[in-house]
Amino acid sequence: MVKPTKTVRPSLVDSARIWGKVGLLSFGGPTAQIALMHRLIVAKRRWLNESEFLNALSFCMLLPGPEAMQLAIYTGWRIHGVSGGLIAGLLFVLPGAFIMLGLGFVYVTFGTVGLIGAAFLGLKAAIVVIVLQALIRLAQKSLKIIEQWIIAALGFVGIFIFALPFPLIVGLSALYGFTSISANTKEAISPKAPTLPKAKDTIKTVSIWICLWWGPLLTLDLILEASLLAQIGYFFSKLAVVTFGGAYAVLAYMAQDVVGQLHWLTPAEMMDGLGLAETTPGPLILVTEFVGFLAGFKTAGLIYGIFGAVIALWATFIPCFLWIFAGASYLDWLTQQPRLSGALASIMAAVVGVIANLFAWFAFHLFFDKTTTLDLNIAQILVPHFASLDLRVTLIAIICAWLALWRRVGLLWLLGFAGLAGILSSMMTIA
């Protein structure tokens, strides 16, 4: 178990300022966003201690939908209650949402994002360094005994090589932790466990958020008869419920249906949307906004496209608030039950392995223009084409690693350098 440290309670204004910073700087997908939140909220400001952060991350990884978004909402809720959760969640997603909407407009108008894309590519080189730092730090904090290291390694191998479903990895890890409680774990549990929240409060919270979630969608369908907008809302609502395993799991489900069944986007447009989402701040799942925008734009032009983007965002992210506000109050109680705490500790070890997999996936696709999945029947291994190594991005990443690890430069300076380097390298290539 991670030894608790004294936490600091900020003002709501200070909290909002930092969440705005997180929303603007959280490039690189869920792994990078978790790393950024850990750096700003745990390591630098101690708003949560390591145990609280890791337990929250384990809890969010069990929920359907984007885990980084849910971790932000939980952290805000933990510090300032419902108002803190709302501020954290909105500021986490809105900056990236506005940027994605602007890029969507540029995409349908010009078909390219030019130097903006080059700057974002440079930023991703810096993000890979930040992700590696966070991965090492999380491993040091959450992998305390040999069994946890083995679980993390098996989690990585299971998902990276054998492509096992994330829920299966989590379930097996939880089962092991639940049935094998060490003496150290038992001693770490407080004898004064928190009481369970009142059932009527949970029912009230669930009812309010279900009405907020489904009210606008049913209005679009039954009253305004905007069939496409309602269909967008229903589709992304379904994804919000059934897609366990984080943002990448959501993308896998979505890409297949959007292109192959609904025919809202072509395969090329879907890939372009994924590329834009990976280069903007905020949740990677903002690609749902791009899908909604493009589906609406193709049907009835720009205004309809904007409505499509808004509905996609609503159906994707409102459920995140429901899951956290209804379930977060149970987390303290869960972590004070010896067997459940053991299960959470094993889940966190598996999550370290899963994050290592996401880091490897991110790094391979960043540094190499081409990758191949080697199919060995029971195993599928992602292999980069070494001849396709992008020397520009690699050089930027090496310099960022030197600046971050040896020179200890601040986050804004690091990202500023990386973005400028991306633009300069693109201009040199064009020249």
C-alpha positions in Angstrom: 0.0 0.0 0.0 1.1 3.6 -0.7 1.7 5.5 2.5 -0.7 8.5 2.8 0.8 12.0 2.8 -0.8 15.2 3.9 -3.0 16.8 1.3 -3.6 20.5 0.5 -7.1 21.9 -0.1 -7.0 24.7 -2.7 -9.7 27.4 -3.2 -12.3 26.8 -5.9 -10.7 29.6 -8.0 -7.2 28.0 -7.8 -8.7 24.7 -8.6 -10.5 26.1 -11.7 -7.3 27.8 -12.8 -5.4 24.5 -12.7 -8.2 22.5 -14.4 -8.2 25.1 -17.2 -4.4 24.5 -17.5 -5.0 20.8 -17.7 -7.6 21.2 -20.3 -5.3 23.3 -22.5 -2.2 21.2 -22.1 -3.5 17.6 -22.0 -2.2 16.4 -25.3 -1.5 12.9 -26.2 -4.4 10.7 -25.2 -5.4 9.2 -21.8 -2.0 8.1 -20.8 -0.5 11.6 -21.2 -3.5 13.2 -19.5 -3.2 10.9 -16.5 0.5 11.7 -16.4 -0.3 15.5 -16.5 -2.9 15.3 -13.8 -0.5 13.3 -11.5 2.2 15.9 -12.1 0.1 18.9 -11.4 -2.3 17.7 -8.8 -0.4 15.0 -6.8 3.4 15.6 -7.3 3.4 19.4 -7.4 0.4 20.5 -5.3 -0.6 17.5 -3.2 -4.3 18.0 -3.6 -4.6 14.2 -3.5 -2.0 11.8 -2.1 -0.7 8.9 -4.0 -3.1 6.4 -2.5 -6.2 8.5 -3.3 -5.0 9.1 -6.8 -4.2 5.5 -7.5 -7.4 4.2 -6.0 -9.4 6.7 -8.0 -7.5 5.7 -11.2 -8.3 2.0 -10.5 -12.0 2.9 -9.9 -12.2 4.9 -13.2 -10.6 2.2 -15.2 -13.4 -0.1 -14.2 -16.1 2.3 -15.6 -17.3 2.5 -19.2 -16.0 5.5 -21.2 -12.9 7.7 -21.1 -11.0 7.1 -17.9 -9.0 10.3 -17.9 -12.2 12.4 -18.1 -13.7 10.5 -15.2 -10.5 10.8 -13.1 -10.6 14.6 -13.6 -14.3 14.7 -12.5 -13.5 12.5 -9.5 -10.5 14.6 -8.4 -12.6 17.8 -8.6 -15.4 16.1 -6.7 -13.0 14.9 -4.1 -11.7 18.4 -3.4 -14.8 20.6 -3.8 -17.8 18.3 -4.1 -20.3 18.4 -7.0 -19.3 22.0 -8.0 -15.6 20.9 -8.1 -16.5 17.9 -10.2 -18.5 19.9 -12.7 -15.7 22.6 -13.0 -13.0 19.9 -13.4 -15.0 17.9 -16.0 -16.0 20.9 -18.1 -12.6 22.6 -18.1 -11.0 19.3 -18.9 -13.1 18.8 -22.1 -14.2 22.2 -23.4 -10.9 23.7 -24.5 -10.2 20.7 -26.7 -13.8 20.6 -27.9 -13.6 24.2 -29.2 -10.2 23.4 -30.8 -11.6 20.3 -32.4 -14.6 22.2 -33.7 -12.3 24.8 -35.3 -10.2 22.0 -36.8 -13.3 20.3 -38.1 -14.3 23.6 -39.9 -10.8 23.9 -41.4 -10.9 20.2 -42.4 -14.2 20.5 -44.3 -13.1 23.9 -45.9 -9.5 23.3 -46.8 -8.9 19.6 -46.2 -5.8 20.2 -44.1 -4.6 21.8 -40.8 -1.2 23.0 -42.1 1.2 24.3 -39.5 -1.3 23.7 -36.7 -0.8 20.0 -37.3 2.9 20.4 -37.4 2.9 22.1 -34.0 0.7 19.4 -32.5 3.1 16.8 -33.8 6.0 18.5 -32.0 3.9 18.6 -28.8 3.3 14.9 -29.0 7.1 14.3 -29.0 7.2 16.1 -25.6 4.2 14.3 -24.3 5.8 10.9 -24.9 8.6 12.0 -22.4 6.0 13.2 -19.8 4.1 9.9 -20.2 7.3 7.9 -19.6 8.0 9.9 -16.4 4.5 9.3 -15.1 4.7 5.6 -16.0 7.9 5.1 -14.0 6.5 7.1 -11.1 3.2 5.1 -11.0 5.1 1.9 -11.1 7.3 2.9 -8.2 4.3 4.0 -6.1 1.9 1.1 -6.9 4.2 -1.9 -7.5 5.5 -2.7 -4.0 5.7 -6.5 -3.9 6.8 -9.0 -6.5 3.3 -10.3 -7.1 2.2 -6.8 -8.2 5.2 -6.6 -10.6 4.1 -9.9 -12.1 0.5 -8.8 -12.4 1.7 -5.6 -14.2 3.9 -7.7 -16.6 1.1 -10.1 -17.3 -1.3 -7.3 -17.9 1.1 -5.7 -20.5 1.8 -9.0 -22.2 -1.9 -9.9 -22.2 -3.0 -6.8 -24.0 0.1 -6.0 -26.1 0.8 -9.5 -27.4 -2.4 -11.5 -27.0 -4.9 -8.6 -27.4 -6.9 -9.9 -24.4 -10.0 -7.7 -23.6 -9.3 -5.2 -20.9 -12.2 -6.2 -18.7 -10.9 -9.8 -18.7 -7.4 -8.5 -17.5 -9.0 -6.4 -14.8 -11.4 -9.2 -13.7 -8.6 -11.7 -13.3 -6.4 -9.2 -11.4 -9.3 -8.3 -9.1 -10.0 -12.0 -8.5 -6.4 -12.6 -7.5 -6.3 -9.6 -5.2 -9.6 -10.5 -3.6 -8.6 -14.0 -2.8 -5.0 -13.4 -1.7 -4.7 -10.7 1.0 -1.2 -10.2 2.4 -0.5 -9.3 6.0 0.7 -5.9 4.9 -2.6 -5.2 3.2 -4.6 -6.1 6.3 -2.5 -3.9 8.6 -3.0 -1.0 6.2 -6.8 -1.1 6.6 -8.2 1.4 9.0 -10.5 -0.3 11.6 -12.9 2.7 11.3 -14.2 2.1 7.8 -16.5 4.9 6.3 -20.2 4.2 6.3 -22.0 3.5 3.1 -23.8 6.5 1.4 -27.5 6.6 1.8 -29.3 4.7 -0.9 -31.9 7.5 -1.4 -29.0 10.0 -2.2 -27.6 7.7 -4.8 -31.0 7.2 -6.4 -31.6 10.9 -6.5 -28.2 11.5 -8.1 -28.8 8.8 -10.7 -32.3 10.1 -11.5 -31.1 13.7 -12.0 -28.3 12.8 -14.4 -30.4 10.3 -16.4 -32.9 13.1 -17.0 -30.1 15.5 -18.0 -28.6 12.8 -20.3 -31.8 11.6 -22.1 -34.0 14.6 -21.9 -32.4 16.5 -24.8 -32.1 13.4 -26.9 -35.7 12.4 -26.6 -36.7 16.1 -27.3 -34.7 16.0 -30.5 -36.3 12.7 -31.6 -39.9 13.0 -30.4 -40.6 16.7 -30.5 -38.2 18.3 -32.9 -38.1 15.2 -35.2 -34.4 15.8 -35.9 -33.8 12.2 -36.7 -30.1 12.3 -37.5 -29.2 14.3 -34.4 -31.2 11.9 -32.3 -29.5 9.0 -34.0 -26.1 10.5 -33.2 -27.1 10.9 -29.6 -28.4 7.4 -29.3 -25.3 5.9 -30.9 -22.9 7.7 -28.6 -25.1 7.0 -25.6 -24.8 3.3 -26.4 -21.0 3.6 -26.6 -20.9 5.4 -23.3 -22.5 2.4 -21.6 -21.0 -0.7 -23.3 -17.3 0.4 -23.9 -15.2 -0.7 -21.0 -11.4 -0.3 -21.2 -11.0 3.5 -21.7 -10.8 5.7 -24.7 -9.0 3.3 -27.0 -11.7 0.7 -26.5 -14.4 3.3 -27.4 -12.5 4.1 -30.6 -12.3 0.5 -31.6 -16.1 0.1 -31.3 -16.9 3.4 -32.9 -14.7 3.2 -35.9 -16.2 0.0 -37.1 -19.8 1.1 -36.8 -19.4 4.7 -38.0 -17.7 3.5 -41.2 -19.0 0.1 -41.9 -22.7 0.2 -40.7 -23.9 3.8 -40.4 -21.8 5.1 -43.3 -21.5 8.6 -41.7 -17.7 8.7 -42.6 -15.4 7.1 -45.1 -12.4 5.2 -43.8 -10.1 8.0 -44.8 -12.2 10.6 -42.9 -12.3 8.4 -39.9 -8.5 8.1 -39.8 -8.2 11.9 -40.3 -10.6 12.4 -37.3 -8.5 10.1 -35.2 -5.4 12.0 -36.2 -6.9 15.3 -35.3 -8.1 14.0 -31.9 -4.7 12.7 -31.1 -3.1 16.1 -31.7 -5.6 18.3 -29.8 -5.7 18.8 -26.0 -8.4 17.1 -24.0 -9.8 13.5 -24.1 -8.8 11.4 -27.1 -12.5 10.5 -27.3 -13.1 14.0 -28.7 -13.1 12.2 -32.0 -16.8 11.6 -31.3 -17.3 15.3 -31.8 -15.6 15.2 -35.2 -17.8 12.3 -36.2 -20.9 14.1 -35.1 -19.8 17.3 -36.8 -19.0 15.6 -40.1 -22.2 13.6 -40.1 -24.3 16.7 -39.6 -22.2 18.8 -42.1 -22.7 16.2 -44.8 -26.4 16.2 -44.2 -27.3 19.9 -43.9 -24.3 22.1 -43.8 -22.3 23.9 -41.1 -25.0 24.8 -38.6 -26.3 21.2 -38.6 -22.7 20.0 -38.2 -22.2 22.2 -35.1 -25.4 20.7 -33.6 -24.1 17.2 -34.5 -20.9 17.9 -32.7 -22.7 19.3 -29.6 -25.0 16.2 -29.4 -22.1 13.8 -29.8 -20.2 15.6 -26.9 -23.3 15.6 -24.7 -24.0 11.8 -25.2 -20.3 11.0 -24.7 -19.5 13.0 -21.6 -22.7 13.4 -19.6 -22.6 9.7 -18.6 -19.1 10.4 -17.1 -20.6 12.7 -14.6 -23.3 10.2 -13.8 -20.9 7.4 -13.1 -18.6 9.5 -10.9 -21.3 11.4 -8.9 -23.2 8.2 -8.3 -20.3 5.9 -7.5 -17.4 8.0 -6.2 -18.9 8.2 -2.7 -18.5 4.5 -2.4 -14.8 4.4 -3.1 -13.6 5.2 0.4 -15.8 2.4 1.7 -14.5 0.0 -0.9 -10.8 0.8 -0.1 -11.4 0.1 3.6 -12.6 -3.4 3.0 -9.6 -5.7 3.2 -10.5 -8.0 0.3 -11.9 -5.2 -1.9 -8.8 -3.2 -1.2 -6.7 -6.1 -2.2 -8.7 -6.3 -5.4 -8.1 -2.6 -6.1 -4.4 -3.0 -5.5 -4.2 -5.8 -8.0 -6.3 -3.8 -10.5 -3.9 -0.9 -10.1 -0.9 -3.2 -10.8 -2.7 -4.4 -14.0 -3.5 -0.8 -14.9 0.3 0.0 -14.8 0.7 -2.8 -17.4 -2.1 -1.5 -19.5 -0.7 2.1 -19.4 2.7 0.6 -20.4 0.9 -0.9 -23.4 -0.7 2.4 -24.3 2.7 4.1 -24.0 4.2 1.6 -26.3 1.4 2.0 -28.8 1.6 5.8 -28.7 5.4 5.7 -29.1 5.4 3.3 -32.0 2.8 5.3 -33.9 4.6 8.6 -33.1 8.2 7.6 -34.0 7.4 5.4 -37.0 5.3 6.3 -40.0 4.4 2.6 -40.7 3.6 -0.3 -38.3 2.5 -3.8 -38.9 0.6 -6.2 -36.7 2.3 -9.6 -36.8 -0.4 -12.3 -36.6 0.8 -15.5 -34.8 -2.7 -16.9 -34.4 -3.0 -16.7 -30.6 -0.8 -13.6 -30.6 -0.8 -10.2 -32.4 2.4 -8.2 -32.0 2.7 -4.6 -33.2 5.9 -4.2 -35.0 7.3 -0.9 -36.4 8.9 -0.5 -39.8 12.3 0.7 -38.7 13.0 2.2 -42.1 10.0 4.5 -41.6 11.5 6.1 -38.4 10.6 9.8 -38.3 13.9 11.4 -37.5 12.4 14.9 -36.9 10.0 13.7 -34.2 12.7 11.4 -32.7 15.2 14.3 -32.4 12.5 16.6 -30.9 11.7 13.8 -28.3 15.4 13.3 -27.4 15.9 17.0 -26.8 12.6 17.1 -24.8 13.9 14.2 -22.7 17.1 16.1 -22.0 15.2 19.2 -21.1 12.8 17.4 -18.8 15.0 14.8 -17.2 18.3 16.7 -16.9 17.5 20.3 -17.1 14.2 20.1 -15.2 12.5 22.7 -17.3 8.9 23.6 -16.6 6.0 22.1 -18.4 5.0 25.2 -20.4 8.6 25.7 -21.5 8.8 22.1 -22.6 5.6 22.1 -24.6 6.4 25.6 -26.1 9.8 24.3 -27.3 8.2 21.1 -28.7 5.5 23.0 -30.6 7.9 25.5 -32.1 10.3 22.7 -33.0 7.4 20.9 -34.8 6.6 24.0 -36.9 10.3 24.7 -37.7 10.9 21.1 -38.8 7.8 21.2 -41.0 8.9 24.5 -42.6 12.4 23.0 -43.3 10.8 19.9 -44.9 8.7 22.1 -47.1 11.7 24.2 -48.1 
